[in-house]
């Protein structure tokens, strides 16, 4: 699978009831655990003081990432995404292939 850096900003539509927000957030947590278990969600961070997320996500290609991974998130209709495809850097200390 390829890796992608994904920046997510979620904006709740004006007039949305708190019950709907809570329901979707709970479902989002469940779906994130499922995607992590299948290897599609590798890491997820929230910048200090901000209401956005930055994560490393995995998929076969960008189409699959949008359709079968990010598109399955319950909060997706409320999200704005910035997706950056990643490739290994030759100086990455975490490369696992033993080359430097």
Backbone as a printed PyTorch tensor [residue, N CA C, xyz], in Angstrom:
tensor([[[  0.8430,  -1.1880,   0.0000],
         [  0.0000,   0.0000,   0.0000],
         [  0.8870,   1.2510,   0.0000]],

        [[  0.4190,   2.2740,  -0.6560],
         [  1.1010,   3.5780,  -0.6680],
         [  0.6760,   4.3650,   0.5610]],

        [[  1.5200,   5.3030,   0.9510],
         [  1.1990,   6.1540,   2.0930],
         [  0.8520,   7.5620,   1.6180]],

        [[ -0.0530,   8.1890,   2.3700],
         [ -0.5260,   9.5360,   2.0690],
         [ -0.5880,  10.3410,   3.3550]],

        [[ -0.1200,  11.5760,   3.2930],
         [ -0.3120,  12.5120,   4.3890],
         [ -1.6480,  13.1910,   4.1310]],

        [[ -2.5470,  13.1150,   5.1070],
         [ -3.8860,  13.6840,   4.9240],
         [ -4.1480,  14.6810,   6.0430]],

        [[ -4.4420,  15.9100,   5.6490],
         [ -4.8460,  16.9450,   6.5980],
         [ -6.3560,  17.0720,   6.5000]],

        [[ -7.0180,  16.9710,   7.6490],
         [ -8.4770,  16.9610,   7.6920],
         [ -8.9660,  18.1030,   8.5760]],

        [[ -9.8410,  18.9020,   8.0230],
         [-10.5470,  19.9200,   8.8060],
         [-12.0300,  19.5730,   8.7360]],

        [[-12.6300,  19.4360,   9.9020],
         [-14.0450,  19.0890,   9.9700],
         [-14.8290,  20.3060,  10.4420]],

        [[-15.8450,  20.6680,   9.6710],
         [-16.7020,  21.7980,  10.0080],
         [-18.1350,  21.2970,  10.0920]],

        [[-18.7010,  21.3830,  11.2770],
         [-20.0810,  20.9530,  11.4740],
         [-21.0020,  21.9900,  10.8490]],

        [[-21.9100,  21.5460,   9.9910],
         [-22.8290,  22.5010,   9.3620],
         [-23.6850,  23.2350,  10.3960]],

        [[-23.8610,  24.4960,  10.1540],
         [-24.6880,  25.3140,  11.0390],
         [-26.0850,  24.7090,  11.1430]],

        [[-26.6060,  24.6720,  12.3400],
         [-27.9480,  24.1450,  12.5640],
         [-27.9960,  22.6530,  12.8580]],

        [[-26.8410,  21.9830,  12.8260],
         [-26.8090,  20.5530,  13.1140],
         [-26.9740,  20.3420,  14.6160]],

        [[-27.8600,  19.4490,  14.9800],
         [-28.1170,  19.1760,  16.3890],
         [-26.9590,  18.4500,  17.0530]],

        [[-26.7990,  18.6810,  18.3510],
         [-25.7150,  18.0550,  19.0960],
         [-25.8230,  16.5390,  19.0980]],

        [[-27.0360,  15.9960,  19.0900],
         [-27.2030,  14.5430,  19.0360],
         [-26.6010,  13.9720,  17.7530]],

        [[-26.8080,  14.6440,  16.6390],
         [-26.2500,  14.1950,  15.3600],
         [-24.7280,  14.2780,  15.3710]],

        [[-24.1920,  15.3620,  15.9240],
         [-22.7410,  15.5200,  16.0240],
         [-22.1650,  14.3990,  16.8840]],

        [[-22.7630,  14.1470,  18.0350],
         [-22.2780,  13.1030,  18.9430],
         [-22.3660,  11.7230,  18.2910]],

        [[-23.4440,  11.4570,  17.5690],
         [-23.6230,  10.1660,  16.9010],
         [-22.5390,   9.9520,  15.8580]],

        [[-22.2940,  10.9690,  15.0540],
         [-21.2740,  10.8440,  14.0050],
         [-19.8680,  10.7260,  14.5970]],

        [[-19.5780,  11.4800,  15.6450],
         [-18.2460,  11.3960,  16.2600],
         [-18.0050,  10.0160,  16.8570]],

        [[-19.0080,   9.4390,  17.4840],
         [-18.8760,   8.0900,  18.0360],
         [-18.6560,   7.0790,  16.9210]],

        [[-19.4170,   7.2020,  15.8360],
         [-19.2590,   6.3040,  14.6880],
         [-17.8910,   6.5020,  14.0380]],

        [[-17.4000,   7.7310,  14.0370],
         [-16.0800,   8.0410,  13.4710],
         [-14.9810,   7.3120,  14.2480]],

        [[-15.0940,   7.3090,  15.5730],
         [-14.0980,   6.6270,  16.4010],
         [-14.0800,   5.1290,  16.1090]],

        [[-15.2490,   4.5370,  15.9430],
         [-15.3430,   3.1130,  15.6180],
         [-14.7100,   2.8460,  14.2580]],

        [[-15.0460,   3.6610,  13.2770],
         [-14.5220,   3.4540,  11.9170],
         [-13.0100,   3.6510,  11.8810]],

        [[-12.4960,   4.6210,  12.6280],
         [-11.0430,   4.8450,  12.6710],
         [-10.3340,   3.6110,  13.2290]],

        [[-10.8920,   2.9950,  14.2630],
         [-10.2980,   1.7690,  14.8110],
         [-10.3080,   0.6470,  13.7710]],

        [[-11.4000,   0.5340,  13.0320],
         [-11.4890,  -0.4880,  11.9830],
         [-10.4370,  -0.2550,  10.8980]],

        [[-10.2820,   0.9920,  10.4780],
         [ -9.3090,   1.3140,   9.4280],
         [ -7.8720,   1.1160,   9.9220]],

        [[ -7.6290,   1.3780,  11.1990],
         [ -6.3100,   1.1120,  11.7740],
         [ -6.0390,  -0.3900,  11.7930]],

        [[ -7.0400,  -1.1730,  12.1490],
         [ -6.8750,  -2.6280,  12.2160],
         [ -6.5740,  -3.2360,  10.8470]],

        [[ -7.0640,  -2.6180,   9.7850],
         [ -6.8170,  -3.1280,   8.4330],
         [ -5.5800,  -2.4990,   7.7840]],

        [[ -4.8810,  -1.6270,   8.5160],
         [ -3.6620,  -1.0130,   8.0090],
         [ -3.8580,   0.2480,   7.1950]],

        [[ -5.0820,   0.7170,   7.0630],
         [ -5.3350,   1.9230,   6.2630],
         [ -5.0400,   3.2170,   7.0220]],

        [[ -5.1660,   3.2000,   8.3250],
         [ -4.8400,   4.3640,   9.1490],
         [ -3.6150,   4.0060,   9.9750]],

        [[ -2.4830,   4.6430,   9.6470],
         [ -1.2260,   4.3140,  10.3200],
         [ -0.9870,   5.1890,  11.5460]],

        [[ -1.1920,   6.4850,  11.4180],
         [ -0.9530,   7.4370,  12.5180],
         [ -1.9300,   8.5950,  12.3750]],

        [[ -2.2360,   9.2240,  13.5190],
         [ -3.1560,  10.3610,  13.5050],
         [ -2.7700,  11.3130,  14.6180]],

        [[ -2.6520,  12.5890,  14.2800],
         [ -2.3010,  13.6230,  15.2410],
         [ -3.2990,  14.7670,  15.1620]],

        [[ -3.3680,  15.5420,  16.2480],
         [ -4.1090,  16.7960,  16.2600],
         [ -3.1270,  17.8800,  16.6690]],

        [[ -2.8800,  18.8730,  15.8140],
         [ -1.9800,  19.9650,  16.1980],
         [ -2.5080,  20.6760,  17.4490]],

        [[ -1.6080,  21.0120,  18.3340],
         [ -1.9710,  21.6690,  19.5890],
         [ -2.7540,  22.9430,  19.3060]],

        [[ -3.9050,  23.0660,  19.9570],
         [ -4.7260,  24.2640,  19.8430],
         [ -5.5280,  24.3730,  18.5660]],

        [[ -5.5490,  23.3230,  17.7540],
         [ -6.2760,  23.3720,  16.4880],
         [ -7.3360,  22.2830,  16.4270]],

        [[ -8.3590,  22.5290,  15.6310],
         [ -9.4280,  21.5560,  15.4470],
         [ -9.3120,  20.9160,  14.0690]],

        [[ -8.1540,  20.3510,  13.8190],
         [ -7.9360,  19.6070,  12.5850],
         [ -7.0530,  18.4190,  12.9130]],

        [[ -6.9640,  17.4940,  11.9880],
         [ -6.1630,  16.2960,  12.1770],
         [ -5.1610,  16.1620,  11.0410]],

        [[ -4.0360,  15.5480,  11.3550],
         [ -3.0160,  15.2260,  10.3640],
         [ -2.7140,  13.7470,  10.5490]],

        [[ -2.7740,  12.9940,   9.4620],
         [ -2.5440,  11.5660,   9.5950],
         [ -1.8010,  10.9670,   8.4300]],

        [[ -1.2470,   9.8010,   8.6830],
         [ -0.6560,   8.9860,   7.6360],
         [ -1.6510,   7.8620,   7.3700]],

        [[ -2.1340,   7.8340,   6.1510],
         [ -3.1330,   6.8570,   5.7180],
         [ -2.5270,   6.0140,   4.6090]],

        [[ -3.0370,   4.7930,   4.4400],
         [ -2.5160,   3.8850,   3.4240],
         [ -3.6430,   3.3610,   2.5360]],

        [[ -3.3250,   3.2400,   1.2630],
         [ -4.2670,   2.6750,   0.2850],
         [ -3.4680,   2.2730,  -0.9470]],

        [[ -4.0770,   1.4920,  -1.8050],
         [ -3.4060,   1.0580,  -3.0370],
         [ -3.0590,   2.2520,  -3.9230]],

        [[ -3.9560,   3.2310,  -3.9720],
         [ -3.7350,   4.4350,  -4.7740],
         [ -4.6560,   5.5250,  -4.2380]],

        [[ -4.5450,   6.7090,  -4.8050],
         [ -5.3290,   7.8360,  -4.2920],
         [ -6.8250,   7.6410,  -4.5110]],

        [[ -7.1900,   6.9710,  -5.5910],
         [ -8.6080,   6.6900,  -5.8250],
         [ -9.1880,   5.8270,  -4.7230]],

        [[ -8.4820,   4.7620,  -4.3730],
         [ -8.9550,   3.8950,  -3.2880],
         [ -8.9880,   4.6590,  -1.9690]],

        [[ -7.9870,   5.4960,  -1.7340],
         [ -7.9490,   6.2870,  -0.5090],
         [ -9.2270,   7.1090,  -0.3580]],

        [[ -9.6110,   7.7970,  -1.4350],
         [-10.7980,   8.6440,  -1.3680],
         [-12.0900,   7.8360,  -1.3010]],

        [[-12.1940,   6.8040,  -2.1210],
         [-13.4520,   6.0640,  -2.2340],
         [-13.6700,   5.0530,  -1.1250]],

        [[-12.6660,   4.2360,  -0.8350],
         [-12.8650,   3.0960,   0.0590],
         [-12.3140,   3.2930,   1.4650]],

        [[-11.5880,   4.3790,   1.6730],
         [-11.0190,   4.6260,   2.9960],
         [-11.6410,   5.9070,   3.5670]],

        [[-11.2060,   7.0590,   3.1010],
         [-11.7250,   8.3200,   3.6390],
         [-13.2190,   8.4840,   3.3740]],

        [[-13.6780,   7.9720,   2.2530],
         [-15.0910,   8.0730,   1.9090],
         [-16.0080,   7.2960,   2.8310]],

        [[-15.4360,   6.4040,   3.6360],
         [-16.2490,   5.6070,   4.5590],
         [-16.3540,   6.2290,   5.9470]],

        [[-15.7080,   7.3550,   6.1470],
         [-15.7520,   8.0120,   7.4570],
         [-17.1020,   8.7030,   7.6520]],

        [[-17.7360,   8.4900,   8.7920],
         [-19.0420,   9.1100,   9.0410],
         [-19.0300,  10.6490,   8.9940]],

        [[-17.8940,  11.2590,   9.3130],
         [-17.8040,  12.7200,   9.2680],
         [-17.3570,  13.2520,   7.9040]],

        [[-17.1110,  12.3690,   6.9440],
         [-16.5790,  12.7830,   5.6320],
         [-17.3900,  13.8930,   4.9670]],

        [[-18.7240,  13.8740,   5.0200],
         [-19.4520,  14.9720,   4.3670],
         [-19.1370,  16.3600,   4.9490]],

        [[-18.6000,  16.3830,   6.1500],
         [-18.2840,  17.6430,   6.8140],
         [-16.8020,  17.9910,   6.7300]],

        [[-16.0250,  17.1760,   6.0310],
         [-14.5690,  17.3300,   6.0020],
         [-14.0720,  18.0390,   4.7510]],

        [[-12.9950,  18.7930,   4.9600],
         [-12.1850,  19.3130,   3.8800],
         [-10.8510,  18.5950,   3.9920]],

        [[-10.3610,  18.0470,   2.8780],
         [ -9.1460,  17.2380,   2.8890],
         [ -8.0510,  17.8600,   2.0460]],

        [[ -6.8260,  17.6880,   2.5060],
         [ -5.6380,  17.9780,   1.6990],
         [ -4.8130,  16.6970,   1.7160]],

        [[ -4.6470,  16.0710,   0.5510],
         [ -3.9690,  14.7820,   0.4440],
         [ -2.6390,  14.9660,  -0.2820]],

        [[ -1.5740,  14.4640,   0.3290],
         [ -0.2500,  14.5070,  -0.2740],
         [  0.2930,  13.0880,  -0.3580]],

        [[  0.5030,  12.5640,  -1.5700],
         [  1.1190,  11.2340,  -1.7020],
         [  2.5570,  11.2830,  -1.1680]],

        [[  2.9660,  10.2250,  -0.4850],
         [  4.3030,  10.1580,   0.0950],
         [  5.1070,   9.0300,  -0.5490]],

        [[  6.4150,   9.2000,  -0.5380],
         [  7.3000,   8.1140,  -0.9310],
         [  8.4500,   8.0970,   0.0620]],

        [[  9.1080,   6.9800,   0.1570],
         [ 10.1940,   6.8100,   1.1020],
         [ 11.3500,   7.7490,   0.7700]],

        [[ 11.9710,   8.2810,   1.7980],
         [ 13.1490,   9.1340,   1.6330],
         [ 14.3800,   8.2740,   1.9200]],

        [[ 15.4390,   8.4100,   1.1260],
         [ 16.6170,   7.5560,   1.3390],
         [ 17.2720,   7.7330,   2.7120]],

        [[ 17.0460,   8.8610,   3.3730],
         [ 17.6380,   9.1060,   4.6840],
         [ 16.6770,   8.8720,   5.8410]],

        [[ 15.5340,   8.2860,   5.5680],
         [ 14.5430,   8.0180,   6.6090],
         [ 15.1020,   6.9990,   7.5990]],

        [[ 15.2350,   7.3700,   8.8640],
         [ 15.7850,   6.4290,   9.8520],
         [ 14.8440,   5.2710,  10.1500]],

        [[ 13.5690,   5.4000,   9.7530],
         [ 12.6100,   4.3420,  10.0020],
         [ 12.4190,   3.4020,   8.8340]],

        [[ 13.2310,   3.4940,   7.8190],
         [ 13.0710,   2.6350,   6.6050],
         [ 13.1580,   1.1860,   6.9280]],

        [[ 13.1850,   0.4000,   7.3520],
         [ 13.2390,  -0.9970,   7.7030],
         [ 13.9460,  -1.8870,   6.7090]],

        [[ 14.4800,  -1.3300,   5.6040],
         [ 15.1120,  -2.2020,   4.6060],
         [ 16.6200,  -2.3110,   4.7980]],

        [[ 17.1630,  -1.6480,   5.8320],
         [ 18.5830,  -1.7790,   6.1420],
         [ 19.5000,  -0.9250,   5.2810]],

        [[ 18.9650,  -0.2020,   4.3020],
         [ 19.8230,   0.6410,   3.4540],
         [ 19.8700,   2.0440,   4.0120]],

        [[ 20.9420,   2.7250,   3.7380],
         [ 21.0850,   4.1210,   4.1490],
         [ 21.7230,   4.8990,   3.0260]]])
